[in-house]
Amino acid sequence: ALLWFGIGGLLIHMLIFAFHHPHIIKKARKGVTELIIIGFVAAGAFGLYTYALSLQSASIVSAITSVKALFVFIIATILSYFHSKIIRETLNKTEIMLKTIGIILIILGIIGITL
């Protein structure tokens, strides 16, 4: 079902490109092209996710996909620490401690799911 969800998203993006409003060509052709690329990537990702579900239990596969949120959280924290202009966030000791606690809770949740 997830594979078909990804393929459906790809088809919708391609339909937008095929039956576009004339202003898409002038202003947002690059955006529509990127939507089509995202559709291909999403269809492939859903296909791999479905394949992973067929090989292992759902709890292990969902735990692995939940690691994605951990990486995003860690990368955002690092970016906000070293390049605060990108995220527009200044970190002090309290915020770093809260983010560290959040990372630890995510790790504990992933461990809890897999056990």
Secondary structure by P-SEA (a helix, b strand, c coil): caaaaaaaaaaaaaaaaaacccccccccaaaaaaaaaaaaaaaaaaaaaaaaaacccaaaaaaaaaaaaaaaaaaaaaaaacccccccccccaaaaaaaaaaaaaaaaaaaaaac
